[in-house]
Amino acid sequence: MIPRYLVDIDIQSLPVVDTDVIVIGAGIAGLFTALRSSKEQSVVMITKKSLLDSNTRYAQGGIAAVISADDSPQYHLQDTIVAGAGLCDHSAVDVLVHEGPEGVENLIKLGTQFDVENGEYALTQEGAHSQRRILHANGDATGFEIVRALSEKAIANSNIDVWDNHFVIDLVTDQGICYGAIVQKSNGERLFLRGKATVLCSGGSGQLYRYTTNPEVATADGVAMAYRAGANVRDMEFIQFHPTSLCYPGAPRFLISEAVRGEGAYLRNIKGERFMGKYHEQLELAPRDVVARAIVSEMEESKSTFVYIDITHETEEKIKHRFPTIYKYCLDYGLDLTTDWIPVAPAMHYMMGGVETDLNGETNISRLFACGEVSSTGVHGANRLASNSLSEAIVFGRRIVDRIALLSSLTKVPNTSFIGDRHVHAIQPVVERRLKLQKIMVRYAGLKRNREGLQKGLDELMRQVTIFNTELTEREEFEFANMLTCALLITESALFREESRGGHYREDFPNRDDEHWSKHTVLNRETGQFEEWITNV
């Protein structure tokens, strides 16, 4: 059903460009990995738009690391494991919490300027964290500051060749080894980019859902191309919906950072009542999946399309200083964060699953690595702890570079060719197909799921697979094929897991079932679906 390659190829007939390390995608994962690799190796870094277009740029809250003397790696580990609802790999979390502080220091050395108060780094607290351990920049523009600092260094680095406005169509493999990728230039020309290591840093899949905090580029490209290449894809049913995205007529679904609740904001239903006390003892600082479902329950009960987030009890000075980006954005739509309750609703935010890796970021395909949201390192389990994602990217990015340093160069050009039964015909415009897919995912594979809905969603998605038998040439067509691939993986995994856990909630199986479901679900294009049992003690 899903072909090995999206286009007909003959590697021997394509122009070949050589480099040491191929980095697919920007964001913190791509930039940090590229910069670290460039110390001793040549790097080609590919973005389908520009270095500034990534999920990292829009990360508001910050980066989690043990900085305070009152905190400890053990506290951070425990918070991560509790949020992960029994599916975290303890060894991966241990790596994160112990190596995270060094990673932050590396970001600082590369020019990232985190906020400072009274001569020390300012720390905030977010949902499910027991300590204040979130570093932030410019109040609520942490991601933008990190991308600014790292992209300036990347552009100035003579060992990094940045290919903007290029699209990676597929990974090239031969006998379980990744040799590089098929890349299409903006003018439609294609080439074979060969490297001794290929690192997927392509971000998440937010555009699969009609309502998302992710940018337009988050179309699940990395997961889809890795799956086609034979990589294991794990835990795709676990989707994190951010509880509080702006929900206001005429405004995009802009993220209202969890840090707003971390600094004392309340959630209120349309009657003005605080309601989180009915759902969790941590109130507004409960894990994201709990808060998101609580909001949906309140919306359903009141037949409303939103609830409110209220921080008006804090001083105007504090709000403007701590959340300048959010304050200005809301003000552009006539909403004043200092005096108004802000209407919010959940939106797709983060993909906990992804391409399965080991502790060095390597996949089951030799020389293919994954870093950042596209990966499944085992850190996030069934529900990502707030602000762990940026830490994960730098910690495992460093480990990937250390592993690549041990690899020898590749000189072989694999004799790979693929000719499919493709045809050119008038099809429904991609923009219409994309919107239909997004509506299917919201309706049947969203915050609340059940067997009947998931099966109906899967059936409707299957009607779109004709795209794989079509001659594709444009970026938008490749993106839709990737989105459809990932949507199928999510829906199949959600249908398979008959329990509720973390970011996966089944109305027909509402309880967590540790006896039967303390395991990962894994999909592989060649071997099908299988399970990996959790062995953590």
Helices and strands as residue ranges (DSSP letters): E 9-10, G 11-13, E 16-24, H 27-37, E 43-46, G 56-58, E 63-64, H 73-83, H 90-109, E 116-117, E 120-121, E 123-124, E 134-135, H 142-156, E 160-163, E 167-174, E 177-184, E 190-200, G 206-208, H 221-229, E 233-234, E 239-246, H 258-262, E 266-268, G 276-278, G 283-285, H 288-302, E 307-310, H 316-322, H 324-332, E 342-351, E 354-356, E 368-370, G 372-374, E 375-376, H 388-404, E 417-418, H 430-444, H 451-462, G 465-469, H 475-496, H 514-517, E 519-524, E 528-533
